[in-house]
Every structure is written in structure tokens, then in C-alpha cells.
Amino acid sequence: MPTLPWITPDPAPPGAATLIIASRLEVRRWKDVPRFFVKSLAAWRQVRKAPGAYGASLIAQPLKRTFWTLSAWKDNEALYTYAGTEPHKGLMTGLRPVMKESTFITWESRTDELPVRWDEAHRRLAEHRGERPAGDSA
């Protein structure tokens, strides 16, 4: 599973509040995977320069047609500015027809807890979807 490791575009001030967003994105068909992956790299390049982006990571599971994102932001305004700016803005609308399912979850944290761990993001996404988190044998 290719993972783009946590990057820190905009260093976070110690002890500050931060907004975390995690997503699970699944495309409908195998033939859509290459296009989605290429487009997601454009969004990755954008986040590397986004003001207020305290960190980001991406996991691609092309054989499962699933992509995961995890990022930390100064606040809602920084996140919405990124999401509403090209190329991300066009990607959201342009790729909507190829999406099977998308799940997004946000929570607040502290910058001292960055980088966010993927197991935490997966747990929260699974709970949001009403699933048992991976590794939970209960």
C-alpha cells in the first residue's frame, strides 16, 4: 500500500489548537483508479503549499480502489480555503461521478500531538461508518 508520509507544509505553533480531517475515498471502477490517483497527486502538491496546513499524509490502496487522506489545519478557514481553491475545488466536483463512497471526519486536537497517527484516523473513520476498527476482536 503506497503511503505518502506525513509532511509539514506550515510549521505549527507549539500547544495550539488544530483541526484534523481524515477521509476514506472509494472509486467505483478499476478503470477510474489511475485517474483518481493522478488527480490526488495534484491535490497533494497543492497541500504542500497551502497556508495553515500543519501536516498531511495519504495512503493509496489501488487494488481496493480506496484512498485515505489525513491532514491537520490551523482552523476551518485554512481548510475551506484549501478545499475551495484549484486544483482541489475542481477535483471534488470533477471526480464525484467516479466515486462509490466517501467518508470524512473531523476532530480537534493540539499541535503537540502532531503528526496524527494513522491508526487513530482509521479507528475514528471506522467508528463513524459504524464498523469495528481493525484489530478489534470484540
ROFI-631434 format. One record per residue: residue in three letters; x, y, z of N, C-alpha, C in turn. Coordinates in nm, 2 decimals. Layout:
N
res	nxx	nyy	nzz	caxx	cayy	cazz	cxx	cyy	czz
ala	X	Y	Z	X	Y	Z	X	Y	Z .
...
END
This chain:
138
res	nxx	nyy	nzz	caxx	cayy	cazz	cxx	cyy	czz
met	0.08	-0.12	0.00	0.00	0.00	0.00	0.09	0.12	0.00 .
pro	0.09	0.20	-0.11	0.18	0.32	-0.11	0.13	0.43	-0.01 .
thr	0.22	0.47	0.07	0.19	0.58	0.16	0.28	0.70	0.14 .
leu	0.22	0.82	0.12	0.30	0.94	0.12	0.31	0.98	0.27 .
pro	0.43	0.99	0.32	0.44	1.01	0.46	0.40	1.15	0.50 .
trp	0.38	1.17	0.63	0.34	1.30	0.69	0.44	1.40	0.65 .
ile	0.39	1.51	0.60	0.47	1.63	0.56	0.42	1.74	0.65 .
thr	0.50	1.85	0.67	0.47	1.96	0.74	0.49	2.09	0.66 .
pro	0.38	2.13	0.58	0.40	2.24	0.50	0.42	2.37	0.57 .
asp	0.34	2.39	0.68	0.34	2.51	0.76	0.36	2.48	0.90 .
pro	0.48	2.50	0.96	0.51	2.46	1.10	0.41	2.51	1.19 .
ala	0.36	2.42	1.28	0.26	2.46	1.38	0.32	2.52	1.50 .
pro	0.25	2.62	1.56	0.30	2.68	1.69	0.27	2.57	1.80 .
pro	0.37	2.56	1.89	0.35	2.46	2.00	0.23	2.49	2.08 .
gly	0.16	2.38	2.12	0.04	2.39	2.21	-0.08	2.45	2.15 .
ala	-0.09	2.48	2.02	-0.21	2.55	1.96	-0.31	2.44	1.93 .
ala	-0.43	2.49	1.91	-0.54	2.40	1.87	-0.52	2.38	1.72 .
thr	-0.57	2.26	1.67	-0.56	2.22	1.53	-0.68	2.14	1.49 .
leu	-0.72	2.16	1.37	-0.83	2.08	1.31	-0.78	1.97	1.23 .
ile	-0.82	1.85	1.26	-0.78	1.73	1.19	-0.90	1.68	1.10 .
ile	-0.86	1.64	0.98	-0.96	1.58	0.89	-0.90	1.46	0.83 .
ala	-0.99	1.35	0.84	-0.95	1.22	0.78	-1.06	1.18	0.68 .
ser	-1.01	1.12	0.57	-1.11	1.07	0.47	-1.08	0.94	0.42 .
arg	-1.19	0.87	0.38	-1.18	0.74	0.31	-1.25	0.76	0.18 .
leu	-1.19	0.74	0.07	-1.24	0.77	-0.06	-1.23	0.64	-0.15 .
glu	-1.35	0.59	-0.20	-1.35	0.47	-0.27	-1.41	0.50	-0.41 .
val	-1.33	0.46	-0.52	-1.38	0.48	-0.65	-1.46	0.36	-0.70 .
arg	-1.55	0.38	-0.79	-1.65	0.28	-0.84	-1.58	0.17	-0.91 .
arg	-1.50	0.20	-1.01	-1.45	0.10	-1.10	-1.29	0.10	-1.11 .
trp	-1.24	-0.01	-1.14	-1.09	-0.02	-1.15	-1.04	0.08	-1.25 .
lys	-1.11	0.10	-1.36	-1.06	0.19	-1.47	-1.05	0.33	-1.42 .
asp	-1.11	0.37	-1.31	-1.11	0.50	-1.25	-0.99	0.52	-1.16 .
val	-0.93	0.41	-1.12	-0.82	0.42	-1.02	-0.70	0.51	-1.07 .
pro	-0.65	0.48	-1.19	-0.53	0.56	-1.23	-0.56	0.71	-1.24 .
arg	-0.68	0.75	-1.29	-0.72	0.89	-1.30	-0.73	0.95	-1.16 .
phe	-0.80	0.88	-1.07	-0.81	0.93	-0.93	-0.68	0.95	-0.87 .
phe	-0.59	0.85	-0.88	-0.45	0.86	-0.82	-0.38	0.98	-0.88 .
val	-0.38	1.00	-1.01	-0.31	1.12	-1.07	-0.37	1.25	-1.01 .
lys	-0.50	1.25	-1.01	-0.56	1.38	-0.96	-0.53	1.40	-0.81 .
ser	-0.52	1.29	-0.73	-0.49	1.31	-0.59	-0.35	1.36	-0.57 .
leu	-0.26	1.33	-0.66	-0.13	1.39	-0.65	-0.13	1.54	-0.68 .
ala	-0.22	1.59	-0.76	-0.23	1.73	-0.78	-0.27	1.80	-0.65 .
ala	-0.37	1.74	-0.58	-0.41	1.79	-0.45	-0.30	1.78	-0.35 .
trp	-0.22	1.68	-0.36	-0.11	1.66	-0.27	-0.01	1.77	-0.29 .
arg	0.02	1.81	-0.41	0.11	1.92	-0.44	0.06	2.05	-0.39 .
gln	-0.07	2.06	-0.40	-0.14	2.19	-0.35	-0.13	2.20	-0.20 .
val	-0.15	2.09	-0.13	-0.15	2.10	0.02	-0.01	2.13	0.07 .
arg	0.09	2.09	-0.01	0.23	2.12	0.03	0.26	2.27	0.04 .
lys	0.18	2.35	-0.03	0.20	2.50	-0.03	0.08	2.57	0.04 .
ala	-0.02	2.50	0.10	-0.14	2.56	0.15	-0.11	2.63	0.28 .
pro	-0.14	2.76	0.29	-0.13	2.83	0.42	-0.22	2.76	0.53 .
gly	-0.16	2.74	0.64	-0.24	2.69	0.75	-0.24	2.54	0.75 .
ala	-0.17	2.47	0.66	-0.17	2.32	0.66	-0.05	2.28	0.75 .
tyr	-0.09	2.22	0.86	0.01	2.18	0.96	0.07	2.04	0.93 .
gly	0.01	1.97	0.85	0.06	1.84	0.82	-0.04	1.76	0.73 .
ala	0.01	1.66	0.66	-0.08	1.58	0.57	-0.01	1.45	0.53 .
ser	-0.09	1.35	0.51	-0.04	1.22	0.47	-0.15	1.16	0.38 .
leu	-0.11	1.06	0.29	-0.20	1.00	0.20	-0.17	0.85	0.19 .
ile	-0.27	0.76	0.19	-0.25	0.62	0.17	-0.33	0.59	0.05 .
ala	-0.26	0.52	-0.05	-0.33	0.47	-0.17	-0.34	0.32	-0.16 .
gln	-0.46	0.26	-0.18	-0.48	0.12	-0.18	-0.54	0.09	-0.32 .
pro	-0.47	0.10	-0.43	-0.53	0.09	-0.56	-0.60	-0.04	-0.59 .
leu	-0.55	-0.15	-0.53	-0.61	-0.28	-0.55	-0.75	-0.29	-0.48 .
lys	-0.77	-0.21	-0.38	-0.90	-0.20	-0.32	-0.98	-0.08	-0.37 .
arg	-0.93	0.00	-0.46	-0.99	0.12	-0.51	-1.02	0.22	-0.40 .
thr	-0.93	0.22	-0.30	-0.96	0.31	-0.19	-0.83	0.39	-0.16 .
phe	-0.86	0.52	-0.12	-0.76	0.62	-0.09	-0.80	0.68	0.04 .
trp	-0.70	0.71	0.12	-0.72	0.77	0.26	-0.64	0.90	0.27 .
thr	-0.70	1.00	0.32	-0.62	1.12	0.35	-0.63	1.16	0.50 .
leu	-0.53	1.22	0.54	-0.52	1.27	0.68	-0.44	1.40	0.68 .
ser	-0.50	1.50	0.74	-0.43	1.63	0.75	-0.47	1.71	0.87 .
ala	-0.39	1.80	0.90	-0.41	1.89	1.02	-0.40	2.04	0.97 .
trp	-0.49	2.12	1.02	-0.51	2.26	0.97	-0.51	2.36	1.09 .
lys	-0.47	2.48	1.06	-0.48	2.58	1.16	-0.62	2.60	1.21 .
asp	-0.71	2.60	1.12	-0.85	2.62	1.16	-0.94	2.59	1.04 .
asn	-1.08	2.60	1.06	-1.17	2.57	0.95	-1.14	2.66	0.83 .
glu	-1.11	2.79	0.85	-1.09	2.88	0.74	-0.97	2.83	0.65 .
ala	-0.86	2.78	0.71	-0.75	2.73	0.63	-0.79	2.61	0.55 .
leu	-0.87	2.52	0.61	-0.91	2.40	0.54	-1.01	2.44	0.43 .
tyr	-1.11	2.53	0.45	-1.20	2.56	0.35	-1.14	2.64	0.24 .
thr	-1.04	2.72	0.27	-0.96	2.79	0.16	-0.89	2.69	0.07 .
tyr	-0.83	2.60	0.13	-0.76	2.49	0.05	-0.86	2.42	-0.04 .
ala	-0.97	2.37	0.03	-1.07	2.29	-0.05	-1.14	2.37	-0.16 .
gly	-1.15	2.50	-0.14	-1.22	2.59	-0.24	-1.13	2.65	-0.34 .
thr	-1.00	2.61	-0.34	-0.90	2.66	-0.43	-0.87	2.55	-0.53 .
glu	-0.84	2.59	-0.66	-0.79	2.50	-0.76	-0.65	2.45	-0.73 .
pro	-0.62	2.32	-0.75	-0.70	2.23	-0.82	-0.80	2.15	-0.74 .
his	-0.79	2.16	-0.60	-0.88	2.07	-0.52	-1.03	2.10	-0.55 .
lys	-1.06	2.22	-0.57	-1.20	2.25	-0.59	-1.26	2.18	-0.72 .
gly	-1.18	2.18	-0.82	-1.22	2.12	-0.95	-1.22	1.96	-0.93 .
leu	-1.13	1.91	-0.85	-1.12	1.77	-0.83	-1.24	1.72	-0.76 .
met	-1.29	1.79	-0.66	-1.40	1.74	-0.59	-1.52	1.73	-0.68 .
thr	-1.55	1.83	-0.76	-1.66	1.82	-0.85	-1.64	1.73	-0.97 .
gly	-1.52	1.73	-1.03	-1.49	1.65	-1.14	-1.48	1.50	-1.12 .
leu	-1.45	1.46	-1.00	-1.43	1.32	-0.97	-1.56	1.26	-0.90 .
arg	-1.65	1.35	-0.87	-1.77	1.30	-0.80	-1.84	1.18	-0.87 .
pro	-1.85	1.19	-1.01	-1.92	1.07	-1.07	-1.85	0.94	-1.06 .
val	-1.72	0.94	-1.04	-1.65	0.81	-1.03	-1.64	0.76	-0.89 .
met	-1.69	0.83	-0.79	-1.68	0.79	-0.65	-1.79	0.70	-0.61 .
lys	-1.75	0.59	-0.55	-1.85	0.49	-0.49	-1.90	0.54	-0.35 .
glu	-1.80	0.57	-0.27	-1.83	0.61	-0.13	-1.72	0.70	-0.08 .
ser	-1.76	0.80	0.00	-1.67	0.89	0.06	-1.71	0.91	0.21 .
thr	-1.61	0.91	0.29	-1.64	0.93	0.44	-1.54	1.03	0.48 .
phe	-1.58	1.14	0.55	-1.50	1.24	0.61	-1.53	1.25	0.76 .
ile	-1.43	1.28	0.84	-1.45	1.30	0.98	-1.35	1.41	1.02 .
thr	-1.39	1.50	1.11	-1.30	1.60	1.16	-1.30	1.59	1.32 .
trp	-1.20	1.63	1.38	-1.19	1.65	1.52	-1.08	1.75	1.56 .
glu	-1.09	1.80	1.68	-0.99	1.90	1.72	-0.89	1.82	1.80 .
ser	-0.76	1.88	1.79	-0.65	1.82	1.86	-0.56	1.94	1.90 .
arg	-0.44	1.91	1.95	-0.34	2.01	1.98	-0.22	1.98	1.89 .
thr	-0.15	2.09	1.86	-0.03	2.07	1.77	0.08	1.99	1.83 .
asp	0.08	1.98	1.97	0.18	1.90	2.03	0.16	1.75	2.00 .
glu	0.04	1.71	1.95	0.01	1.57	1.92	0.03	1.54	1.78 .
leu	0.09	1.63	1.70	0.12	1.60	1.56	0.25	1.53	1.55 .
pro	0.27	1.45	1.45	0.18	1.41	1.35	0.07	1.31	1.40 .
val	-0.05	1.32	1.34	-0.16	1.23	1.38	-0.12	1.09	1.33 .
arg	-0.15	0.99	1.41	-0.12	0.85	1.38	-0.23	0.80	1.29 .
trp	-0.20	0.72	1.19	-0.29	0.66	1.10	-0.39	0.57	1.17 .
asp	-0.34	0.49	1.28	-0.43	0.40	1.35	-0.54	0.48	1.42 .
glu	-0.52	0.60	1.46	-0.62	0.69	1.52	-0.72	0.73	1.42 .
ala	-0.67	0.77	1.30	-0.76	0.81	1.19	-0.85	0.69	1.14 .
his	-0.79	0.58	1.13	-0.87	0.46	1.09	-0.97	0.42	1.19 .
arg	-0.94	0.43	1.32	-1.03	0.40	1.42	-1.15	0.49	1.42 .
arg	-1.12	0.62	1.41	-1.23	0.72	1.40	-1.32	0.70	1.28 .
leu	-1.26	0.68	1.17	-1.34	0.66	1.04	-1.42	0.53	1.05 .
ala	-1.37	0.43	1.11	-1.45	0.30	1.12	-1.56	0.32	1.22 .
glu	-1.54	0.39	1.33	-1.65	0.42	1.42	-1.76	0.51	1.36 .
his	-1.72	0.60	1.28	-1.81	0.69	1.21	-1.89	0.61	1.11 .
arg	-1.83	0.51	1.05	-1.90	0.43	0.95	-1.98	0.32	1.01 .
gly	-1.97	0.31	1.15	-2.04	0.20	1.22	-1.98	0.06	1.21 .
glu	-1.84	0.07	1.18	-1.77	-0.06	1.17	-1.68	-0.08	1.29 .
arg	-1.64	-0.20	1.31	-1.54	-0.23	1.41	-1.40	-0.20	1.36 .
pro	-1.33	-0.12	1.44	-1.19	-0.08	1.40	-1.11	-0.21	1.37 .
ala	-1.01	-0.19	1.28	-0.92	-0.30	1.25	-0.85	-0.34	1.38 .
gly	-0.83	-0.47	1.40	-0.76	-0.52	1.52	-0.85	-0.53	1.64 .
asp	-0.98	-0.49	1.63	-1.07	-0.50	1.74	-1.14	-0.64	1.73 .
ser	-1.11	-0.73	1.83	-1.16	-0.86	1.83	-1.29	-0.88	1.91 .
ala	-1.34	-0.77	1.97	-1.46	-0.78	2.05	-1.58	-0.81	1.97 .
END
